[in-house]
Amino acid sequence: MPKLKTHSASKKRFKVTATGRIKHKRAHKSHLLTHESSKRKRKLRGTKLVHPSNEKQIKRLLPYA
């Protein structure tokens, strides 16, 4: 069977945990944050696990992760 190509955009955005779940950075935390409340900015910190309904799609894009 031939080697599979990894989706380049996906490998930059997702990381696979030791248990096989997928982590991603939260959206809306890059710029124009002066008008956002401190509470909202605090909630956007860190990473989050991808919803289980989307995991299969992302794992297909990252065949060797």
PDB file of N, CA, C, O and CB in Angstrom:
ATOM      1  N   MET A   1       0.840  -1.181   0.000  1.00  0.00           N
ATOM      2  CA  MET A   1       0.000   0.000   0.000  1.00  0.00           C
ATOM      3  C   MET A   1       0.890   1.252   0.000  1.00  0.00           C
ATOM      4  O   MET A   1       1.875   1.305   0.737  1.00  0.00           O
ATOM      5  CB  MET A   1      -0.958  -0.006   1.226  1.00  0.00           C
ATOM      6  N   PRO A   2       0.552   2.261  -0.821  1.00  0.00           N
ATOM      7  CA  PRO A   2       1.417   3.445  -0.889  1.00  0.00           C
ATOM      8  C   PRO A   2       1.319   4.308   0.365  1.00  0.00           C
ATOM      9  O   PRO A   2       0.375   4.209   1.149  1.00  0.00           O
ATOM     10  CB  PRO A   2       1.063   4.279  -2.108  1.00  0.00           C
ATOM     11  N   LYS A   3       2.332   5.155   0.521  1.00  0.00           N
ATOM     12  CA  LYS A   3       2.321   6.072   1.653  1.00  0.00           C
ATOM     13  C   LYS A   3       1.228   7.111   1.454  1.00  0.00           C
ATOM     14  O   LYS A   3       0.901   7.474   0.324  1.00  0.00           O
ATOM     15  CB  LYS A   3       3.698   6.754   1.825  1.00  0.00           C
ATOM     16  N   LEU A   4       0.666   7.586   2.558  1.00  0.00           N
ATOM     17  CA  LEU A   4      -0.388   8.603   2.500  1.00  0.00           C
ATOM     18  C   LEU A   4       0.203   9.970   2.800  1.00  0.00           C
ATOM     19  O   LEU A   4       1.140  10.090   3.589  1.00  0.00           O
ATOM     20  CB  LEU A   4      -1.531   8.277   3.496  1.00  0.00           C
ATOM     21  N   LYS A   5      -0.346  10.996   2.171  1.00  0.00           N
ATOM     22  CA  LYS A   5       0.118  12.357   2.435  1.00  0.00           C
ATOM     23  C   LYS A   5      -0.637  12.931   3.624  1.00  0.00           C
ATOM     24  O   LYS A   5      -1.844  12.739   3.764  1.00  0.00           O
ATOM     25  CB  LYS A   5      -0.065  13.258   1.188  1.00  0.00           C
ATOM     26  N   THR A   6       0.094  13.636   4.474  1.00  0.00           N
ATOM     27  CA  THR A   6      -0.511  14.338   5.605  1.00  0.00           C
ATOM     28  C   THR A   6      -1.011  15.683   5.105  1.00  0.00           C
ATOM     29  O   THR A   6      -0.332  16.343   4.319  1.00  0.00           O
ATOM     30  CB  THR A   6       0.506  14.516   6.786  1.00  0.00           C
ATOM     31  N   HIS A   7      -2.189  16.097   5.551  1.00  0.00           N
ATOM     32  CA  HIS A   7      -2.757  17.385   5.180  1.00  0.00           C
ATOM     33  C   HIS A   7      -1.984  18.488   5.905  1.00  0.00           C
ATOM     34  O   HIS A   7      -2.006  18.552   7.134  1.00  0.00           O
ATOM     35  CB  HIS A   7      -4.282  17.448   5.523  1.00  0.00           C
ATOM     36  N   SER A   8      -1.301  19.356   5.151  1.00  0.00           N
ATOM     37  CA  SER A   8      -0.372  20.328   5.732  1.00  0.00           C
ATOM     38  C   SER A   8      -1.055  21.323   6.669  1.00  0.00           C
ATOM     39  O   SER A   8      -0.507  21.651   7.722  1.00  0.00           O
ATOM     40  CB  SER A   8       0.332  21.080   4.630  1.00  0.00           C
ATOM     41  N   ALA A   9      -2.235  21.806   6.303  1.00  0.00           N
ATOM     42  CA  ALA A   9      -2.933  22.770   7.166  1.00  0.00           C
ATOM     43  C   ALA A   9      -3.337  22.123   8.483  1.00  0.00           C
ATOM     44  O   ALA A   9      -3.308  22.769   9.531  1.00  0.00           O
ATOM     45  CB  ALA A   9      -4.177  23.334   6.455  1.00  0.00           C
ATOM     46  N   SER A  10      -3.712  20.849   8.430  1.00  0.00           N
ATOM     47  CA  SER A  10      -4.151  20.146   9.637  1.00  0.00           C
ATOM     48  C   SER A  10      -3.001  19.882  10.594  1.00  0.00           C
ATOM     49  O   SER A  10      -3.173  19.978  11.809  1.00  0.00           O
ATOM     50  CB  SER A  10      -4.816  18.838   9.266  1.00  0.00           C
ATOM     51  N   LYS A  11      -1.836  19.550  10.062  1.00  0.00           N
ATOM     52  CA  LYS A  11      -0.711  19.247  10.949  1.00  0.00           C
ATOM     53  C   LYS A  11      -0.255  20.482  11.708  1.00  0.00           C
ATOM     54  O   LYS A  11       0.362  20.360  12.766  1.00  0.00           O
ATOM     55  CB  LYS A  11       0.455  18.669  10.152  1.00  0.00           C
ATOM     56  N   LYS A  12      -0.551  21.685  11.181  1.00  0.00           N
ATOM     57  CA  LYS A  12      -0.217  22.918  11.876  1.00  0.00           C
ATOM     58  C   LYS A  12      -1.238  23.260  12.953  1.00  0.00           C
ATOM     59  O   LYS A  12      -0.911  23.967  13.907  1.00  0.00           O
ATOM     60  CB  LYS A  12      -0.110  24.056  10.887  1.00  0.00           C
ATOM     61  N   ARG A  13      -2.460  22.775  12.820  1.00  0.00           N
ATOM     62  CA  ARG A  13      -3.548  23.178  13.700  1.00  0.00           C
ATOM     63  C   ARG A  13      -3.898  22.179  14.794  1.00  0.00           C
ATOM     64  O   ARG A  13      -4.466  22.565  15.815  1.00  0.00           O
ATOM     65  CB  ARG A  13      -4.745  23.432  12.892  1.00  0.00           C
ATOM     66  N   PHE A  14      -3.569  20.894  14.603  1.00  0.00           N
ATOM     67  CA  PHE A  14      -3.985  19.867  15.543  1.00  0.00           C
ATOM     68  C   PHE A  14      -2.808  19.078  16.079  1.00  0.00           C
ATOM     69  O   PHE A  14      -1.810  18.881  15.386  1.00  0.00           O
ATOM     70  CB  PHE A  14      -4.969  18.935  14.891  1.00  0.00           C
ATOM     71  N   LYS A  15      -2.932  18.624  17.328  1.00  0.00           N
ATOM     72  CA  LYS A  15      -1.946  17.736  17.933  1.00  0.00           C
ATOM     73  C   LYS A  15      -2.708  16.552  18.518  1.00  0.00           C
ATOM     74  O   LYS A  15      -3.831  16.707  19.000  1.00  0.00           O
ATOM     75  CB  LYS A  15      -1.087  18.475  19.035  1.00  0.00           C
ATOM     76  N   VAL A  16      -2.098  15.375  18.474  1.00  0.00           N
ATOM     77  CA  VAL A  16      -2.736  14.174  18.998  1.00  0.00           C
ATOM     78  C   VAL A  16      -2.175  13.892  20.386  1.00  0.00           C
ATOM     79  O   VAL A  16      -0.961  13.915  20.588  1.00  0.00           O
ATOM     80  CB  VAL A  16      -2.516  12.957  18.047  1.00  0.00           C
ATOM     81  N   THR A  17      -3.063  13.625  21.341  1.00  0.00           N
ATOM     82  CA  THR A  17      -2.639  13.336  22.709  1.00  0.00           C
ATOM     83  C   THR A  17      -2.168  11.891  22.806  1.00  0.00           C
ATOM     84  O   THR A  17      -2.289  11.124  21.851  1.00  0.00           O
ATOM     85  CB  THR A  17      -3.789  13.603  23.710  1.00  0.00           C
ATOM     86  N   ALA A  18      -1.633  11.525  23.965  1.00  0.00           N
ATOM     87  CA  ALA A  18      -1.134  10.166  24.174  1.00  0.00           C
ATOM     88  C   ALA A  18      -2.259   9.135  24.117  1.00  0.00           C
ATOM     89  O   ALA A  18      -2.030   7.982  23.751  1.00  0.00           O
ATOM     90  CB  ALA A  18      -0.414  10.072  25.515  1.00  0.00           C
ATOM     91  N   THR A  19      -3.470   9.550  24.476  1.00  0.00           N
ATOM     92  CA  THR A  19      -4.604   8.623  24.445  1.00  0.00           C
ATOM     93  C   THR A  19      -5.304   8.600  23.094  1.00  0.00           C
ATOM     94  O   THR A  19      -6.260   7.848  22.901  1.00  0.00           O
ATOM     95  CB  THR A  19      -5.598   8.988  25.521  1.00  0.00           C
ATOM     96  N   GLY A  20      -4.827   9.436  22.141  1.00  0.00           N
ATOM     97  CA  GLY A  20      -5.402   9.405  20.798  1.00  0.00           C
ATOM     98  C   GLY A  20      -6.446  10.458  20.526  1.00  0.00           C
ATOM     99  O   GLY A  20      -6.981  10.523  19.419  1.00  0.00           O
ATOM    100  N   ARG A  21      -6.751  11.290  21.514  1.00  0.00           N
ATOM    101  CA  ARG A  21      -7.691  12.384  21.275  1.00  0.00           C
ATOM    102  C   ARG A  21      -6.947  13.492  20.539  1.00  0.00           C
ATOM    103  O   ARG A  21      -5.720  13.460  20.447  1.00  0.00           O
ATOM    104  CB  ARG A  21      -8.313  12.912  22.618  1.00  0.00           C
ATOM    105  N   ILE A  22      -7.689  14.485  20.009  1.00  0.00           N
ATOM    106  CA  ILE A  22      -7.069  15.553  19.229  1.00  0.00           C
ATOM    107  C   ILE A  22      -7.305  16.894  19.901  1.00  0.00           C
ATOM    108  O   ILE A  22      -8.433  17.234  20.258  1.00  0.00           O
ATOM    109  CB  ILE A  22      -7.617  15.570  17.791  1.00  0.00           C
ATOM    110  N   LYS A  23      -6.215  17.659  20.070  1.00  0.00           N
ATOM    111  CA  LYS A  23      -6.293  18.983  20.687  1.00  0.00           C
ATOM    112  C   LYS A  23      -6.252  20.048  19.604  1.00  0.00           C
ATOM    113  O   LYS A  23      -5.674  19.837  18.537  1.00  0.00           O
ATOM    114  CB  LYS A  23      -5.142  19.194  21.703  1.00  0.00           C
ATOM    115  N   HIS A  24      -6.871  21.200  19.882  1.00  0.00           N
ATOM    116  CA  HIS A  24      -6.783  22.333  18.965  1.00  0.00           C
ATOM    117  C   HIS A  24      -6.808  23.630  19.751  1.00  0.00           C
ATOM    118  O   HIS A  24      -7.271  23.672  20.891  1.00  0.00           O
ATOM    119  CB  HIS A  24      -7.931  22.303  17.937  1.00  0.00           C
ATOM    120  N   LYS A  25      -6.303  24.689  19.129  1.00  0.00           N
ATOM    121  CA  LYS A  25      -6.312  26.008  19.740  1.00  0.00           C
ATOM    122  C   LYS A  25      -7.696  26.612  19.542  1.00  0.00           C
ATOM    123  O   LYS A  25      -8.342  26.356  18.526  1.00  0.00           O
ATOM    124  CB  LYS A  25      -5.201  26.925  19.134  1.00  0.00           C
ATOM    125  N   ARG A  26      -8.156  27.406  20.495  1.00  0.00           N
ATOM    126  CA  ARG A  26      -9.466  28.027  20.382  1.00  0.00           C
ATOM    127  C   ARG A  26      -9.434  29.186  19.392  1.00  0.00           C
ATOM    128  O   ARG A  26      -8.417  29.862  19.239  1.00  0.00           O
ATOM    129  CB  ARG A  26      -9.944  28.511  21.750  1.00  0.00           C
ATOM    130  N   ALA A  27     -10.542  29.401  18.736  1.00  0.00           N
ATOM    131  CA  ALA A  27     -10.650  30.476  17.746  1.00  0.00           C
ATOM    132  C   ALA A  27     -10.865  31.829  18.424  1.00  0.00           C
ATOM    133  O   ALA A  27     -11.157  31.899  19.618  1.00  0.00           O
ATOM    134  CB  ALA A  27     -11.801  30.188  16.768  1.00  0.00           C
ATOM    135  N   HIS A  28     -10.716  32.895  17.647  1.00  0.00           N
ATOM    136  CA  HIS A  28     -10.983  34.283  18.075  1.00  0.00           C
ATOM    137  C   HIS A  28      -9.998  34.790  19.121  1.00  0.00           C
ATOM    138  O   HIS A  28     -10.385  35.590  19.973  1.00  0.00           O
ATOM    139  CB  HIS A  28     -12.388  34.390  18.627  1.00  0.00           C
ATOM    140  N   LYS A  29      -8.743  34.356  19.091  1.00  0.00           N
ATOM    141  CA  LYS A  29      -7.766  34.798  20.090  1.00  0.00           C
ATOM    142  C   LYS A  29      -6.512  35.345  19.419  1.00  0.00           C
ATOM    143  O   LYS A  29      -5.438  35.316  20.020  1.00  0.00           O
ATOM    144  CB  LYS A  29      -7.398  33.640  21.030  1.00  0.00           C
ATOM    145  N   SER A  30      -6.623  35.848  18.180  1.00  0.00           N
ATOM    146  CA  SER A  30      -5.412  36.281  17.487  1.00  0.00           C
ATOM    147  C   SER A  30      -5.201  37.786  17.479  1.00  0.00           C
ATOM    148  O   SER A  30      -4.075  38.237  17.685  1.00  0.00           O
ATOM    149  CB  SER A  30      -5.444  35.792  16.089  1.00  0.00           C
ATOM    150  N   HIS A  31      -6.238  38.579  17.250  1.00  0.00           N
ATOM    151  CA  HIS A  31      -6.073  40.037  17.201  1.00  0.00           C
ATOM    152  C   HIS A  31      -7.414  40.709  17.483  1.00  0.00           C
ATOM    153  O   HIS A  31      -8.442  40.041  17.597  1.00  0.00           O
ATOM    154  CB  HIS A  31      -5.512  40.492  15.817  1.00  0.00           C
ATOM    155  N   LEU A  32      -7.391  42.037  17.594  1.00  0.00           N
ATOM    156  CA  LEU A  32      -8.584  42.843  17.916  1.00  0.00           C
ATOM    157  C   LEU A  32      -9.208  42.407  19.241  1.00  0.00           C
ATOM    158  O   LEU A  32     -10.418  42.205  19.334  1.00  0.00           O
ATOM    159  CB  LEU A  32      -9.630  42.732  16.786  1.00  0.00           C
ATOM    160  N   LEU A  33      -8.367  42.265  20.256  1.00  0.00           N
ATOM    161  CA  LEU A  33      -8.850  41.761  21.542  1.00  0.00           C
ATOM    162  C   LEU A  33      -9.100  42.865  22.565  1.00  0.00           C
ATOM    163  O   LEU A  33      -9.497  42.573  23.693  1.00  0.00           O
ATOM    164  CB  LEU A  33      -7.860  40.776  22.104  1.00  0.00           C
ATOM    165  N   THR A  34      -8.874  44.140  22.193  1.00  0.00           N
ATOM    166  CA  THR A  34      -9.035  45.218  23.167  1.00  0.00           C
ATOM    167  C   THR A  34     -10.491  45.412  23.573  1.00  0.00           C
ATOM    168  O   THR A  34     -10.769  45.802  24.707  1.00  0.00           O
ATOM    169  CB  THR A  34      -8.483  46.514  22.605  1.00  0.00           C
ATOM    170  N   HIS A  35     -11.422  45.145  22.661  1.00  0.00           N
ATOM    171  CA  HIS A  35     -12.830  45.333  23.002  1.00  0.00           C
ATOM    172  C   HIS A  35     -13.471  44.097  23.626  1.00  0.00           C
ATOM    173  O   HIS A  35     -14.627  44.143  24.046  1.00  0.00           O
ATOM    174  CB  HIS A  35     -13.597  45.724  21.775  1.00  0.00           C
ATOM    175  N   GLU A  36     -12.727  42.994  23.688  1.00  0.00           N
ATOM    176  CA  GLU A  36     -13.271  41.788  24.321  1.00  0.00           C
ATOM    177  C   GLU A  36     -13.124  41.887  25.832  1.00  0.00           C
ATOM    178  O   GLU A  36     -12.181  42.499  26.334  1.00  0.00           O
ATOM    179  CB  GLU A  36     -12.561  40.517  23.791  1.00  0.00           C
ATOM    180  N   SER A  37     -14.055  41.284  26.549  1.00  0.00           N
ATOM    181  CA  SER A  37     -13.991  41.304  28.006  1.00  0.00           C
ATOM    182  C   SER A  37     -12.875  40.384  28.492  1.00  0.00           C
ATOM    183  O   SER A  37     -12.470  39.451  27.798  1.00  0.00           O
ATOM    184  CB  SER A  37     -15.346  40.884  28.618  1.00  0.00           C
ATOM    185  N   SER A  38     -12.387  40.665  29.699  1.00  0.00           N
ATOM    186  CA  SER A  38     -11.338  39.829  30.281  1.00  0.00           C
ATOM    187  C   SER A  38     -11.829  38.412  30.478  1.00  0.00           C
ATOM    188  O   SER A  38     -11.066  37.458  30.326  1.00  0.00           O
ATOM    189  CB  SER A  38     -10.861  40.407  31.611  1.00  0.00           C
ATOM    190  N   LYS A  39     -13.106  38.269  30.818  1.00  0.00           N
ATOM    191  CA  LYS A  39     -13.689  36.949  31.028  1.00  0.00           C
ATOM    192  C   LYS A  39     -13.627  36.124  29.738  1.00  0.00           C
ATOM    193  O   LYS A  39     -13.271  34.945  29.762  1.00  0.00           O
ATOM    194  CB  LYS A  39     -15.148  37.076  31.517  1.00  0.00           C
ATOM    195  N   ARG A  40     -13.976  36.755  28.616  1.00  0.00           N
ATOM    196  CA  ARG A  40     -13.960  36.044  27.334  1.00  0.00           C
ATOM    197  C   ARG A  40     -12.536  35.648  26.950  1.00  0.00           C
ATOM    198  O   ARG A  40     -12.301  34.524  26.506  1.00  0.00           O
ATOM    199  CB  ARG A  40     -14.584  36.914  26.228  1.00  0.00           C
ATOM    200  N   LYS A  41     -11.584  36.571  27.120  1.00  0.00           N
ATOM    201  CA  LYS A  41     -10.194  36.270  26.774  1.00  0.00           C
ATOM    202  C   LYS A  41      -9.641  35.158  27.657  1.00  0.00           C
ATOM    203  O   LYS A  41      -8.854  34.332  27.194  1.00  0.00           O
ATOM    204  CB  LYS A  41      -9.325  37.528  26.904  1.00  0.00           C
ATOM    205  N   ARG A  42     -10.038  35.129  28.905  1.00  0.00           N
ATOM    206  CA  ARG A  42      -9.592  34.090  29.834  1.00  0.00           C
ATOM    207  C   ARG A  42     -10.138  32.729  29.408  1.00  0.00           C
ATOM    208  O   ARG A  42      -9.431  31.724  29.479  1.00  0.00           O
ATOM    209  CB  ARG A  42     -10.039  34.420  31.276  1.00  0.00           C
ATOM    210  N   LYS A  43     -11.393  32.698  28.965  1.00  0.00           N
ATOM    211  CA  LYS A  43     -12.016  31.443  28.529  1.00  0.00           C
ATOM    212  C   LYS A  43     -11.363  30.878  27.265  1.00  0.00           C
ATOM    213  O   LYS A  43     -11.422  29.674  27.016  1.00  0.00           O
ATOM    214  CB  LYS A  43     -13.504  31.660  28.283  1.00  0.00           C
ATOM    215  N   LEU A  44     -10.739  31.758  26.465  1.00  0.00           N
ATOM    216  CA  LEU A  44     -10.133  31.323  25.211  1.00  0.00           C
ATOM    217  C   LEU A  44      -8.700  30.831  25.372  1.00  0.00           C
ATOM    218  O   LEU A  44      -8.086  30.399  24.396  1.00  0.00           O
ATOM    219  CB  LEU A  44     -10.163  32.446  24.224  1.00  0.00           C
ATOM    220  N   ARG A  45      -8.163  30.887  26.573  1.00  0.00           N
ATOM    221  CA  ARG A  45      -6.784  30.435  26.802  1.00  0.00           C
ATOM    222  C   ARG A  45      -6.651  28.921  26.643  1.00  0.00           C
ATOM    223  O   ARG A  45      -7.623  28.177  26.780  1.00  0.00           O
ATOM    224  CB  ARG A  45      -6.317  30.850  28.200  1.00  0.00           C
ATOM    225  N   GLY A  46      -5.449  28.492  26.354  1.00  0.00           N
ATOM    226  CA  GLY A  46      -5.170  27.054  26.339  1.00  0.00           C
ATOM    227  C   GLY A  46      -5.755  26.340  25.139  1.00  0.00           C
ATOM    228  O   GLY A  46      -6.168  26.963  24.161  1.00  0.00           O
ATOM    229  N   THR A  47      -5.783  25.032  25.231  1.00  0.00           N
ATOM    230  CA  THR A  47      -6.278  24.205  24.137  1.00  0.00           C
ATOM    231  C   THR A  47      -7.530  23.460  24.574  1.00  0.00           C
ATOM    232  O   THR A  47      -7.853  23.381  25.759  1.00  0.00           O
ATOM    233  CB  THR A  47      -5.196  23.214  23.669  1.00  0.00           C
ATOM    234  N   LYS A  48      -8.215  22.923  23.593  1.00  0.00           N
ATOM    235  CA  LYS A  48      -9.458  22.205  23.829  1.00  0.00           C
ATOM    236  C   LYS A  48      -9.427  20.920  23.016  1.00  0.00           C
ATOM    237  O   LYS A  48      -8.758  20.856  21.985  1.00  0.00           O
ATOM    238  CB  LYS A  48     -10.698  23.077  23.460  1.00  0.00           C
ATOM    239  N   LEU A  49     -10.136  19.909  23.465  1.00  0.00           N
ATOM    240  CA  LEU A  49     -10.233  18.672  22.694  1.00  0.00           C
ATOM    241  C   LEU A  49     -11.280  18.828  21.596  1.00  0.00           C
ATOM    242  O   LEU A  49     -12.312  19.472  21.787  1.00  0.00           O
ATOM    243  CB  LEU A  49     -10.583  17.477  23.614  1.00  0.00           C
ATOM    244  N   VAL A  50     -11.000  18.238  20.465  1.00  0.00           N
ATOM    245  CA  VAL A  50     -11.935  18.267  19.346  1.00  0.00           C
ATOM    246  C   VAL A  50     -13.160  17.433  19.708  1.00  0.00           C
ATOM    247  O   VAL A  50     -13.043  16.415  20.390  1.00  0.00           O
ATOM    248  CB  VAL A  50     -11.266  17.737  18.039  1.00  0.00           C
ATOM    249  N   HIS A  51     -14.324  17.861  19.255  1.00  0.00           N
ATOM    250  CA  HIS A  51     -15.555  17.126  19.528  1.00  0.00           C
ATOM    251  C   HIS A  51     -15.482  15.736  18.875  1.00  0.00           C
ATOM    252  O   HIS A  51     -14.990  15.599  17.755  1.00  0.00           O
ATOM    253  CB  HIS A  51     -16.795  17.917  19.008  1.00  0.00           C
ATOM    254  N   PRO A  52     -15.970  14.720  19.576  1.00  0.00           N
ATOM    255  CA  PRO A  52     -15.873  13.349  19.039  1.00  0.00           C
ATOM    256  C   PRO A  52     -16.481  13.166  17.644  1.00  0.00           C
ATOM    257  O   PRO A  52     -16.034  12.299  16.892  1.00  0.00           O
ATOM    258  CB  PRO A  52     -16.546  12.401  19.984  1.00  0.00           C
ATOM    259  N   SER A  53     -17.485  13.961  17.289  1.00  0.00           N
ATOM    260  CA  SER A  53     -18.100  13.815  15.964  1.00  0.00           C
ATOM    261  C   SER A  53     -17.168  14.259  14.839  1.00  0.00           C
ATOM    262  O   SER A  53     -17.377  13.883  13.685  1.00  0.00           O
ATOM    263  CB  SER A  53     -19.392  14.615  15.899  1.00  0.00           C
ATOM    264  N   ASN A  54     -16.143  15.053  15.155  1.00  0.00           N
ATOM    265  CA  ASN A  54     -15.203  15.526  14.136  1.00  0.00           C
ATOM    266  C   ASN A  54     -13.878  14.780  14.155  1.00  0.00           C
ATOM    267  O   ASN A  54     -13.052  14.975  13.263  1.00  0.00           O
ATOM    268  CB  ASN A  54     -14.948  16.997  14.321  1.00  0.00           C
ATOM    269  N   GLU A  55     -13.657  13.928  15.153  1.00  0.00           N
ATOM    270  CA  GLU A  55     -12.366  13.262  15.295  1.00  0.00           C
ATOM    271  C   GLU A  55     -12.022  12.376  14.103  1.00  0.00           C
ATOM    272  O   GLU A  55     -10.870  12.353  13.669  1.00  0.00           O
ATOM    273  CB  GLU A  55     -12.355  12.436  16.554  1.00  0.00           C
ATOM    274  N   LYS A  56     -12.985  11.657  13.572  1.00  0.00           N
ATOM    275  CA  LYS A  56     -12.725  10.734  12.466  1.00  0.00           C
ATOM    276  C   LYS A  56     -12.226  11.487  11.237  1.00  0.00           C
ATOM    277  O   LYS A  56     -11.309  11.030  10.554  1.00  0.00           O
ATOM    278  CB  LYS A  56     -13.994   9.938  12.120  1.00  0.00           C
ATOM    279  N   GLN A  57     -12.835  12.650  10.953  1.00  0.00           N
ATOM    280  CA  GLN A  57     -12.426  13.451   9.796  1.00  0.00           C
ATOM    281  C   GLN A  57     -10.986  13.931   9.949  1.00  0.00           C
ATOM    282  O   GLN A  57     -10.205  13.878   8.999  1.00  0.00           O
ATOM    283  CB  GLN A  57     -13.367  14.654   9.613  1.00  0.00           C
ATOM    284  N   ILE A  58     -10.639  14.395  11.140  1.00  0.00           N
ATOM    285  CA  ILE A  58      -9.306  14.947  11.360  1.00  0.00           C
ATOM    286  C   ILE A  58      -8.261  13.841  11.350  1.00  0.00           C
ATOM    287  O   ILE A  58      -7.163  14.029  10.826  1.00  0.00           O
ATOM    288  CB  ILE A  58      -9.253  15.716  12.686  1.00  0.00           C
ATOM    289  N   LYS A  59      -8.593  12.692  11.923  1.00  0.00           N
ATOM    290  CA  LYS A  59      -7.647  11.576  11.923  1.00  0.00           C
ATOM    291  C   LYS A  59      -7.351  11.091  10.502  1.00  0.00           C
ATOM    292  O   LYS A  59      -6.263  10.579  10.238  1.00  0.00           O
ATOM    293  CB  LYS A  59      -8.194  10.420  12.765  1.00  0.00           C
ATOM    294  N   ARG A  60      -8.302  11.247   9.597  1.00  0.00           N
ATOM    295  CA  ARG A  60      -8.081  10.879   8.200  1.00  0.00           C
ATOM    296  C   ARG A  60      -7.075  11.838   7.556  1.00  0.00           C
ATOM    297  O   ARG A  60      -6.306  11.440   6.681  1.00  0.00           O
ATOM    298  CB  ARG A  60      -9.418  10.888   7.416  1.00  0.00           C
ATOM    299  N   LEU A  61      -7.084  13.105   7.995  1.00  0.00           N
ATOM    300  CA  LEU A  61      -6.148  14.093   7.456  1.00  0.00           C
ATOM    301  C   LEU A  61      -4.740  13.928   8.030  1.00  0.00           C
ATOM    302  O   LEU A  61      -3.764  14.382   7.433  1.00  0.00           O
ATOM    303  CB  LEU A  61      -6.656  15.499   7.741  1.00  0.00           C
ATOM    304  N   LEU A  62      -4.641  13.271   9.196  1.00  0.00           N
ATOM    305  CA  LEU A  62      -3.356  13.059   9.875  1.00  0.00           C
ATOM    306  C   LEU A  62      -3.091  11.555   9.998  1.00  0.00           C
ATOM    307  O   LEU A  62      -3.187  11.009  11.097  1.00  0.00           O
ATOM    308  CB  LEU A  62      -3.347  13.739  11.287  1.00  0.00           C
ATOM    309  N   PRO A  63      -2.765  10.883   8.906  1.00  0.00           N
ATOM    310  CA  PRO A  63      -2.688   9.425   8.950  1.00  0.00           C
ATOM    311  C   PRO A  63      -1.580   8.869   9.837  1.00  0.00           C
ATOM    312  O   PRO A  63      -1.697   7.732  10.293  1.00  0.00           O
ATOM    313  CB  PRO A  63      -2.503   8.910   7.579  1.00  0.00           C
ATOM    314  N   TYR A  64      -0.508   9.620  10.104  1.00  0.00           N
ATOM    315  CA  TYR A  64       0.600   9.074  10.882  1.00  0.00           C
ATOM    316  C   TYR A  64       0.724   9.711  12.260  1.00  0.00           C
ATOM    317  O   TYR A  64       1.745   9.542  12.927  1.00  0.00           O
ATOM    318  CB  TYR A  64       1.890   9.253  10.128  1.00  0.00           C
ATOM    319  N   ALA A  65      -0.288  10.433  12.690  1.00  0.00           N
ATOM    320  CA  ALA A  65      -0.247  11.090  14.011  1.00  0.00           C
ATOM    321  C   ALA A  65      -0.800  10.175  15.079  1.00  0.00           C
ATOM    322  O   ALA A  65      -0.848  10.551  16.250  1.00  0.00           O
ATOM    323  CB  ALA A  65      -1.038  12.409  13.995  1.00  0.00           C
TER     324      ALA A  65
END
